[in-house]
Amino acid sequence: MSFKFFEKLSQNFIELLNDKDDYNVIIEVKNMKSFTAHSSILKNRSNYFRLELENITPNKNNIKTIDKPNISHEIFDIILKYIYGGIVNLENVETKFIFDLMMAANEFEIEELTKKLENHLIETKSSWLRTHFSLVHRSIFSENNFKDLKNFCNDIIVKYPNLIFEAEDFTSLQESALVSILERDDLQLEEVKIWEYIIKWGNAQNSNLPTNLNEYIYGGIVNLENVETKFIFDLMMAANEFEIEELTKKLENHLIETKSSWLRTHFSLVHRSIFSENNFKDLKNFCNDIIVKYPNLIFEAEDFTSLQESALVSILERDDLQLEEVKIWEYIIKWGNAQNSNLPTNLNEWTKENFTTLKTTLQQCLPLIRYFQIPGTDLLKKIKPYKKILDKQLWDDLKQYFIAPDQPLKSIILPPRLILNSTIITNEHMAEISSWIDRSSRTYSLINISYKFELILRGSINGFAPQTFWDTCHGHSNTVVIMKVKGTDEILGGYNPLTWDSTDSSSETWAQTNDSFIFLLKNGDMQNSILSRVKMPQYAIKVVNKGNKKKQGPYFGDNLCMCSSISDFTLGNECIDNNCSDYEKSLRTSTDKFSIVDYEVFEVIKKTQ
């Protein structure tokens, strides 16, 4: 039998680290901060330090100094405590800090810690990794390790290849990173496109190769044939700088109407550029339409606090911003504090003048917060500490509202934001579908949507196997199925008022209803939606038998069907929109079968008055 006393051993080594008497190594890090350590421990815990210390000549006091100006004081403090005590405390630290810690651990060749942090990020911080994809990908592929993180990134790239191939810095991609993508059999990109991209990459590695530059002819004529979209964008910015309004507007409209994919892929560049100017109203609206649906693009961006006030205000004004109100509050406080670097970090140390400074900075933002939509607990925890930047009447009304909500208030109460839980359809689409369910002759307005759309299933979260549909949607009635067609971005769907039944059945049957319908929603170049109601009620909804549930999903008659013999709706082109007689009309101009990018199923619940 053996007894192990690791906890006490760890504690003693931490105490040794804090002992300043017997050290023989000094490590200098960023901002001239320094640490003391013992060479014998460093060399035994890290190959990096072993090699580094062997090549350093000690000073007259027998002290060796290592210079690491790229490592922050906070990061190295944790690294050193791990080396001595084997303990890493990650409580209350931001994900970016954990990522930087992992990169530093890798630099110091501390394999155990590097691997642990890599797994921690993948298992618990996958959302952050996706939001900061460019940073993560660029960082890890410059190193030899991070096999799992590289696979994580490549799993995203094969599905959304434009993240890399249309990135501004694509041609600076490391060869090993490019090869790792090209090796994938599931890369969702036409082979000829892949060829064009690698030729582009190869040419960029050899700047001495001859180039064929297109001429820009200016004399009442602008020739944009065979020019890259980035050139058109730069031309628009230059035309705006020279105050050539006609050309600026023409190029702005051209980009929105024909290059929307490029604008989305280069979102950060576009947004930063146009909001530094007074023009580009339509492009600003284009960007804000994206932001309200994916607010993390701005609010979680590394340069969020450098966002121009006008850009921030234009986002806060949107009623369809898909973000909890208390989160919006926290972001504007973060932005406001960043504009005043002299404000104390400890709120308890703030003076009256400090609060006045912040209030002045946020004077355009504060009126746009929906304070009365913030839960009481968040009001106490998040808002109350900053109540001095609010008007006294507003704070009094907030207190009264939560004590006696039926009493009249003096403050202006903004309507709640229209939170949408879909990545495919908009609130306008939901209003249109709601009017169809009610057989209304007029499309509902956003404030008159008569149903709540509660998400039951999303393919990108729950998976794309047909069996998943039946397992997840069993027992749910009054459902709307939404699917986005791969390659065209068409949005198809159907409404089923009946209950989906996944119980095993040996034979296929049909469920009858007069109220089901299928549809194609307006999107992009599609200006008007198409509604097709059931024509043969006895064949409205197919009840799929047990044997076919692994390859057949929802069936709206034989008109609109989701199928996949390989149990993945995103592959194989097996989904169908037929011109059959079960419903009034077909939806697509093409009769080709198709795969999908994603799909969602909502249960629609009638709102109570």
Long-range contacts (C-beta under 8 A, 24 or more apart in sequence): 6-86, 10-84, 10-85, 10-86, 10-87, 11-85, 13-41, 13-84, 13-85, 14-81, 14-84, 14-85, 14-87, 16-41, 16-84, 17-80, 17-81, 17-84, 17-85, 23-63, 24-58, 24-62, 24-63, 24-64, 25-53, 25-63, 25-64, 25-65, 25-66, 26-63, 26-64, 26-65, 26-66, 27-65, 27-66, 27-68, 27-76, 27-80, 28-65, 28-66, 28-67, 28-68, 28-69, 29-68, 29-69, 29-71, 29-72, 29-73, 29-75, 29-76, 30-68, 30-69, 30-70, 30-71, 30-72, 30-73, 31-72, 31-73, 33-73, 33-76, 35-76, 35-77, 35-80, 37-80, 37-83, 39-64, 41-83, 41-84, 42-83, 45-83, 45-110, 46-83, 46-108, 46-109, 46-110, 47-109, 48-107, 48-108, 48-109, 48-110, 49-108, 71-104, 71-107, 72-100, 75-100, 75-101, 75-104, 76-104, 79-104, 79-105, 79-108, 79-110, 79-113, 82-110, 82-113, 83-110, 88-113, 88-116, 90-120, 95-121, 95-125, 95-128, 96-128, 96-132, 96-302, 98-125, 99-132, 99-135, 99-136, 99-139, 103-139, 103-143, 106-143, 106-145, 106-146, 111-145, 114-145, 114-146, 118-146, 118-148, 118-149, 119-148, 121-149, 122-148, 122-149, 122-152, 126-152, 128-300, 129-153, 130-156, 131-296, 131-297, 131-300, 132-300, 132-302, 133-163, 134-163, 134-167, 135-302, 137-164, 137-177, 138-169, 141-173, 141-174, 141-176, 141-177, 141-180, 142-174, 150-177, 150-180, 154-180, 154-181, 154-184, 157-181, 157-187, 158-184, 158-186, 158-187, 158-188, 159-188, 160-188, 161-187, 161-188, 161-189, 162-261, 162-265, 163-265, 165-189, 165-193, 165-197, 166-261, 166-262, 166-265, 166-266, 167-265, 168-230, 168-266, 168-269, 170-197, 170-200, 170-201, 171-200, 171-201, 171-204, 171-205, 172-204, 173-201, 222-247, 222-250, 222-251, 224-254, 229-255, 229-259, 229-262, 230-262, 230-266, 232-259, 233-266, 233-269, 233-270, 233-273, 237-273, 237-277, 240-277, 240-279, 240-280, 245-279, 248-279, 248-280, 252-280, 252-282, 252-283, 253-282, 255-283, 256-282, 256-283, 256-286, 260-286, 260-524, 263-287, 264-290, 267-297, 268-297, 268-301, 271-298, 271-311, 272-303, 275-307, 275-308, 275-310, 275-311, 275-314, 276-308, 284-311, 284-314, 288-314, 288-315, 288-318, 291-315, 291-321, 292-318, 292-320, 292-321, 292-322, 293-322, 293-420, 293-423, 293-426, 294-322, 295-321, 295-322, 295-323, 299-323, 299-327, 299-331, 304-331, 304-334, 304-335, 305-334, 305-335, 305-338, 305-339, 306-338, 307-335, 309-364, 309-365, 312-365, 313-364, 313-365, 313-368, 316-365, 316-368, 316-369, 317-368, 318-417, 319-415, 319-417, 319-418, 319-446, 320-417, 320-418, 320-420, 320-426, 320-427, 320-446, 321-417, 322-417, 322-419, 322-420, 323-417, 325-369, 325-370, 325-371, 325-373, 325-374, 325-417, 326-374, 326-375, 326-378, 326-382, 326-383, 328-369, 329-369, 329-374, 329-382, 329-383, 330-382, 332-362, 332-365, 332-366, 332-369, 333-358, 333-362, 333-386, 335-365, 336-361, 336-362, 336-365, 347-385, 352-388, 355-386, 355-388, 355-389, 358-386, 358-389, 359-388, 359-389, 362-389, 366-390, 367-412, 368-414, 369-414, 370-414, 370-415, 370-416, 370-417, 371-398, 372-398, 372-401, 372-413, 372-414, 373-416, 373-417, 376-402, 415-447, 418-446, 421-453, 421-454, 421-455, 422-453, 422-455, 422-482, 422-600, 422-602, 423-458, 423-460, 423-598, 423-600, 424-482, 424-483, 424-484, 424-491, 424-598, 424-599, 424-600, 425-482, 425-491, 425-521, 425-600, 429-491, 429-521, 432-521, 432-529, 433-480, 433-493, 433-495, 433-519, 433-604, 434-604, 436-495, 436-517, 436-519, 436-531, 437-495, 437-515, 437-604, 449-607, 450-606, 450-607, 451-604, 451-605, 451-606, 451-607, 452-604, 452-605, 452-607, 453-480, 453-602, 453-603, 453-604, 454-602, 454-603, 454-604, 454-605, 455-600, 455-601, 455-602, 456-601, 456-602, 456-603, 457-599, 457-600, 457-601, 458-598, 458-599, 458-600, 459-569, 459-570, 459-596, 459-598, 459-599, 459-600, 460-598, 464-564, 464-567, 464-568, 464-569, 464-570, 464-596, 464-599, 465-550, 465-564, 465-567, 465-568, 466-549, 466-550, 466-551, 466-552, 466-553, 466-562, 466-563, 466-564, 466-567, 466-569, 467-549, 467-550, 467-567, 469-553, 469-554, 469-562, 469-601, 470-500, 470-502, 470-544, 470-549, 470-553, 471-502, 472-601, 473-500, 473-502, 473-554, 473-601, 474-500, 474-501, 474-502, 474-503, 475-499, 475-500, 476-500, 476-601, 476-603, 477-603, 478-603, 478-604, 478-605, 479-601, 479-602, 479-603, 479-604, 480-601, 480-602, 480-604, 481-554, 481-562, 481-599, 481-600, 481-601, 482-599, 482-600, 482-601, 482-602, 483-562, 483-569, 483-575, 483-596, 483-598, 483-599, 483-600, 484-596, 484-597, 484-598, 484-599, 485-575, 485-588, 485-594, 485-595, 485-596, 485-597, 486-570, 486-594, 486-595, 486-596, 486-597, 487-594, 488-594, 489-523, 489-524, 489-597, 490-520, 490-523, 490-526, 490-588, 491-520, 491-521, 491-523, 492-518, 492-519, 492-520, 492-521, 492-560, 492-577, 492-587, 492-588, 493-518, 493-519, 493-521, 494-518, 494-519, 494-554, 494-556, 494-560, 495-519, 495-604, 496-540, 496-541, 496-554, 496-556, 498-540, 498-541, 500-554, 501-543, 502-549, 504-545, 504-546, 505-543, 505-544, 505-545, 505-546, 506-545, 506-546, 507-545, 508-542, 508-543, 508-544, 508-545, 508-548, 509-542, 509-543, 510-538, 510-539, 510-540, 510-541, 510-542, 510-543, 511-540, 511-541, 511-542, 511-543, 512-537, 512-538, 512-540, 513-537, 513-540, 513-541, 514-540, 516-540, 516-541, 516-556, 517-583, 518-556, 518-559, 518-560, 518-583, 518-587, 519-587, 520-587, 520-588, 530-585, 530-587, 532-559, 532-583, 532-584, 532-585, 532-586, 532-587, 533-583, 533-584, 534-582, 534-583, 534-584, 535-581, 535-582, 535-583, 535-584, 536-581, 536-582, 536-583, 539-582, 540-582, 556-582, 556-583, 557-582, 557-583, 558-582, 559-583, 559-586, 560-587, 562-596, 562-599, 569-595, 569-596, 569-599, 570-595, 570-596, 570-597, 570-598, 571-595
